Amino acid sequence: MLFRDEADPLAPQREAAMFYGLFLRGHSADDLRRDIDVPKDTLQKWLGTRRYADNFRDNLKRVYSYRKQVLAIFDELVMNEKTRQRLQ
């Protein structure tokens, strides 16, 4: 999955749009953020495990970065929705 997403520059936008669709259907934005995010302490725990090879650690860092991208896009969509609702 990771390699396919790296080849698709729109993958984070698509995934954020999927979560945004759930938000529009009534799911809590905070619950969805928790589903999207990988907390920093979790990443540190994963990276601290000695049994993982270096290339696997690099993949974990890429996953962390990807999840943060998806979260930022999702937050922007939610913020725009709230602004749009106030204007109507």
N, C-alpha and C positions, 0 to 999 in steps of 0.2 A: 504494500500500500504506500509506503513512504516514497519509494522510487517513482511510482506512477504520479504521485502528487508533486514531486519535485519537477517533473516534466510538464506539469499543468500549472501555469502561473495563476490561474483562476480558482484553483482548488480551495484556498482559504475563503474566498468570497462565496463559493457554492456552499461550503459547510456552514458558514455564518448565516447564509440565507435560509438554510434548513432549520437552524435553531431559531431564527427570526420568525419563520412560519409557525413554529411551536409557540412562540411568544404571542403572536397575533391570535392564536387559537386559545389563549387563556393561561398558558403555563407561566409561572412566576419567572421574571427576569433574573432574580437572584438564584433561583434553583438552576436555571439554565447556565448561568455564569459558573456555578460550581461544577456543572457537568462538563463545561468546556475547558476550564482552567486546570492547570497542573501547578499546585503551590510550589514555591521556591524550596521549602523544606523537604517536600517529596522528591524533587529533583536531586537535592543534595544527598538524601538517603539513597537514592538509586545510584548516584555517582560514587558514593562511598563504599558500595559493595565491591569487594575485591575479586569476586569470581567472574565479573564481566570483563570481556576483552576490551581493549581501547577503542576498536572500531564500533563496538556496541555502545560504548559511552558517547561516542560522537553522534550516533543515531539518537540516543536519548536527548542530547542537546538540540538536535534538529527538531525532534518531536516537541520539545518544550517551546522552542521558538515558533513553530507552526501553531501550536495551541494559543500562544499569546497573540499571534496575528489574527486568528479566528475570533478570539475574545475582543480584540480592539475593533474589528469590523462589526461584530455583533453589538457592542456598546454604542457604536456610531449609529447603527440602524435603529436601535431602541431610542436613543436620544432624538434622532430625527422624527421618529413616530410621535414622541411626546410633544415635540415642538409643533408638529403638524396638527395634532389634536387641539392644542391651545389656540392655534390660528383659526380654526373652524368655528 
